[in-house]
Amino acid sequence: MQTKVCISVDTEFSIAGAFQDRALLPVAEQRVWCVVDHKSHGLGFMLGCFARHRITATFFVEALNRHYFTHDPMRDIAHHLFDEGHEVQLHVHPCWDVFQHHDWRERARTIQTPGIDDFYRRDEGESLRLIENGLQVFHDWKLPAPTVFRSASLQHDDALYRALARSGIPYSSNIGMAVFDSGDKRYCLYSGRHARHGVLECPILTFCDWKMPGKQHLKSLTITGSSFAETRMLLDQAHRAGIEQVVILTHPFEYVQNRDFTLRQMRRHALNQQRLNSLCKYLNNNRDRFHACGVATAASAPMHHNSSRNLLIQGSLLKTVPRMAEQFVYDKYSNWQLARH
């Protein structure tokens, strides 16, 4: 059996502190392409890596940002991804909805519950409206209707899944237990595929990277948060355990480092680039065990008796401690380099 490995890329622009500071404005294309010295170290690097190793990824494209960026720059990015052969699916950040109003700064300061970018505790009808607005954007872009949804910051609750069911979207990937925990045991999902209100949820793989008596630490599988050695170990364990699908999370901006919201001063994040390249190379060289594919492709496979098994994979301190040390040293060095220029 092949384990389906889904590299999912949240592709989004940035508010860039504009709600808190009148001197700041949202940032569009540079948040995605991340150009340093005339070379794209964000999306350009990722697409080159995927092409070199014959990897199909899923890009969750944020759709509501055109309420602010009226020239709709995400449209060209979405078409570029589609033309490259990747899955283009729907990502929604509710915070962009406030830009429909001329007094958006004042409104942003007064919104409290739910938070301006929260799906958690948002009214079902309001969540449905936001999702349908995102679907309309895809229609306007003349792209195939998305079949998978991802929420902002992986926030979710039961109302969101009811809204998704009403919208007609059959699949979702909203859950990463180490990123956001709704407190609802029905959504405490580490792996597998799970039907909720008729929507099939494919959570980002969450694992235990260390534990001690009475306590365990959970971590969701991301490129920026796990070494390649950890990721390889987790993939091998998932395959041996018969887990059908592993979802991994990343973003284009994780392949650069920057000093502030403006993104005017950046440098290549060599460590994260090496991690992604090593992962893609490993998947390409082990196609007998792993199938790198989109989330929709994996989600649409027939369900079996163990498809909804909710297994928490155990990591290893022998992998965790070196990753933490490597990350600490690299971040210190990079911050020093950025401060020099």
N, C-alpha and C positions, 0 to 999 in steps of 0.2 A: 504493500500500500504506500502510495506517495502522500506525504503531508503537504497540504497546500499552504504556502507561505505568502502572505499578503502584506507587502510594504505599502503602507498608507501614508499619504503626504497631505497634511492640512495646508492648503494654499490660500493665503489671506493677506490683506493689507493691514496697516496698523493705525490705531487711533493716535498713537505717538504722544500721549500725554495732553492732547488738546482739550480734554474735559477739565483738566486741573489748571492749565497754564494758557492764558490767552495768546502768548507769544508762539505757541506751538500749533502745528497743523498736522492732520493725518498724512501718512506716507503711503504711496501706492506702489508702483512697479519696483522701486529699489528694495522694498521689503521682500520681494519674490526673486528678482534676478540677482540682487546682491553683487553689483558690479564693483570690483576692486582692480585698479590699474587696467581698465578697459577689458576685463574678463569677468564673466558671470561665475561667481563661486557659489551661488545658490542654486536656482533652478537649472541654469546651464550646466553646472557640474553634475547635478543629479541625472539629467537627461543623457549626458554623455556616458555616465557610469552605467545606467540602465541599458543603453544601446550596446555598449561594449560587451556586456555580459548577457545580453538577450533576456532582460528582465521586463515583465509587464507589471506596472505598479498601479495603484489607485490614487488619484488626486481628488481630494475632497475640496472643491473650489467654493470659496465664500462668495455668495451671490448678492447680498444686500448692500454691499459697499457702494453701489452706484447711486444710492441716495445722496452720498456726498460727492463721489467722483462721477459727475454727470457725463463725462466723455467715455465712461464705461471701459476703463483699461483692462479689466479682468476678462472681457470678452475675447480679446486677441490671445491672451494667455490660455484660456480654456480651449480655444480652437487649436492652438499650437499643440497642446497636450493631446487632444483628440487625434490630430493628424499624425502624431508620433506613435499612435496605437495604444495609448494607455486608457484605462477607465477614467472617466470624468464624472464625479458624483457630487451630491449637494452637501455643502457645509453652510451653516447659518450662524452668524453672530448677531443676536438681537440689538446690540448697541448701535449698529448702523441705522436702525429704524428711526432713531431720534433725529437724524439729519433731514428728515422730511419737513421739519419745522424750522422756521427762521430763528426762533429763540432756543436753538438746541443746547447752547451752553447752559442756560438757566434750567432747562428741563433736566439735563444730565445731572445737575447738582441736587435736584429735588427728588429724583426717583429713588425709592428705597426698597420696597418689597413687592415683587421680586427685584433683585438688582438689575441694573440696566443691561447687563449682558447674560442674565441667568435664564435658563429654561426650568431650573428647579423651582417649584412652587409657583410657576406661571400658570395662569388659567388655560385650560385645555383649548378653548376657542381662540385665545390669543396666540397660543403656540401653533395652532392650525393655520391661522392667518399668516404668520411668519413663514411657515413651511410652504404654503401655497404661493406666497410672493416669490420665494426662491424658485419654485417650479416655473413660475411665469417668466423669470429671468432666463432660465434655460430655453424656454420656448422662444423668447425674443432673440436669443443668441442662435437659434436654429440648430441646436444640439439635441441629440436624443434625450428623452426625458430620463432624469436620474432614477435609479432603482435602489440606491443606498443613501442613507442620511447619516450625517454626523453632526452632533450638537456642539455649541460653543463650550470649550473647556471641559468637554465630556460630561456636562451637567445633564441630568435626566431625572425623571420621576414617572410615576404611573400615568399621569396626565399626558406627558409627552408621547408615550407609546399609544395611548388612545387617539391622540391627534394624528400621529403617523399612520395609524390604521385608517382613519377617515380620509387622509390625503391620498391613499392608494399606493404609498411607497412600501414595497414588500420587505426590505431589508434595512438593518441599521448597524452601526458600529459606534455606539455612544458610551460604552462602559470601559473604564480602566480603573480598577478599584483603588490603585495607589494614587490616582490623580483626583478622583471625586467619588465619594461614597455617600449615596443618598440616605443610608440608614435603613432602607427597605430591604429585608432579607430576600425578597423575590428577585432583586436586582444585584445580589452579591454574586457576581459571575466572574470567574477567573479564566475560563477557556470554554471551548465547545460552541454549539449553536443552540439558541434557546428561543422558543416562541413566546411572545408576550403580546396579547391582544391581536394575534394574527400576524405580527411583525416578527421576523426572524432576526434576533440580535446576535451579532458576531463580535464579542468583546475583544479589546486589545488584551493580549496575553498578560496576566498578572501572576507573578511568582514570588516566592519567599526567598529573599537574598541572604538573610541571616535570621537566626532565632536563638533564644536562650530560655531557660526555664521560665515559663509563664509569659513569654513575650515573643512575638515574631514580627519581622519587618517585611512589609509588602512593597513590591516594586513592579510597575507596569513596563513592558518591554519597549524601549525607545532606543534610537541610535545614540542620542546624546547622553543617555543615562546608563548605558551598559557597554562594557567592552566587547570586542568581537569574540574574545574567549568565552565570556558569559553567554553571549547570544548563541554561539555554536553549541555550547553545552546544553542550553535550553532547547534548541531545535532538535538535537540528538535525543534528548529525553522525551520530547513531545512525540517524536517518531516512534520510539520504542514503546511508548505508552498508548499508541494508537490514536492520538489526538489528530483529528482530521484537518484542522485549520489553525494556523497561528497568524495573528494580526500584529504587526509592528507599526509603531507611530514615529513619524518624523515631520519636520517642517523645512522649507528651503532656507530660512534665515539661520538655522542651526549650523550651517557650514561656513559661517563667518562670525567674527566677534566684533562688537562695536562698543563705543564709549557711551552713547546717549541715544535718545529717541530719534534724533535727526538722521542717523545712519550716514552722516557725512564722513566719519572716520571709522574705517573698518579694516580688518585684516582676515586673511583666509584662516579658517579653523581646520588646520591640518589633521588634528586628531579625529574629529568627526568624519572628515572626508575619508581618512584611512579606514575607519570603521565601516562606512557604507560600502566602500570599494571591496573590502575583504568579505563582507557579507554577500554581496552580489557575485563575487568570484566563487565563493563556497557553494552558493545555490546553483550556479551554472555548472560547476564541476561535480555536483551530486544530484543530477536530475533523476537518477534511479530512485532516490528517496524523497526528493523535494520537488514540488511544482510551484514555481513563482508565478502567481496569477493575481488577478483583481479580486476584490472582495465580493463583487456580484457573482463572478464566475464560481468562486468557492461556495458562496451562500446558496446558490441555486442547485448544487449537487443534491442528489437524493438523500434523504435522512435515513440513518440506520439506528440500530438499538443503542449504540454508544455515542451518537452524535451530540446528545445533550449532556454528556458526562461533564461535570463541573470540577475538573481536576486542578488542584493547586500544585504546581511543580516546585520542587525544592532546589534552591541554588546552593552555592558553596562559598564559604568564607575564603577558601583558597583562590577563588575568582573575584570575590567582592573586595577584599582588602587591597590587592594590587590595582584594581580599577579605581578605587577611591584615592589611592596615593598618586596614581598617574594623572587623574583629573585635577587634583589639588596642585601638583607641580605645573601642569600645563596651563591652568588658569592663572597662576601667579606669574608665570613667564609671559603669557599673552597680555595681561593687564600692564605689566612693565613695558612691553613693547609698544602698546597703544599710548601709554603715558609719555613715551619718548618723542612722539611725533605730533 
